[in-house]
Amino acid sequence: MDGEDITNEDVTIYQLCADGIAVIVNKANPATDISLENLKKIYTDKSLNWIDIGVEFPEEE
């Protein structure tokens, strides 16, 4: 829930904690620079393929 979504003046929002993630990929993965927006797409199932976020794999020989 985002604090901006609440409009009732009787409600006070307190942040209790924060969480962080580390993204680790195989060295052979051609994804060298993934934006925060694209990470959000991956973790919210809005992007299910690498090509959806602009990463293309070379053709296999």
N, C-alpha and C positions, 0 to 999 in steps of 0.2 A: 504494500500500500504506500502510495506516495503522499506526503503531507499536503501537497497542493490539491489533492482530490477531496479533502475534508473541508466543509464549509461551516460546520457548526461551531459557533464561538465558544461553546462550553467545553470543547475538547482541546486538550493540550497534548502535543506529540513529543515524546522523548526517544532519542536514539539510544538503544540499549547495547548494541554491538555492531560490529562491521565484519565483513568477511572478505577474503582475498583469494584469488586463484592464480596458478602458474600454468602457462600453456607450454607444453613440451612436445616437440614433434621430432620425428626421425630426421637425421641429417640429409637423407636422400629426398625428403619432401621438398618440392619446389616452392612452397609457400614461405617466403622470406620476410614478408611484412603484412601482417593481418591487422586491420584496423579494429578499434574497439567496437564500432558498429557491426562489423562482420563477425566478431566474437559473440556479440549479442544474438545475431542471427543463428549462429551455430548452437549456442546453448539454449535457445528458445525454440528449437526445431523449425525455424523459418528458412533454414538453409540446410539441405540434406546432401548436397554434392559440392565438391570443391569448385566446380565450374560456376556454381551460383555466387561465389564470392570472388570470382576472377582468377582462380588458380587453375592453370592448365598443366597437365602432365604430358611429358613427351611421349610420342608414339613408341610402343614396344617393338623391338626388332624381332 
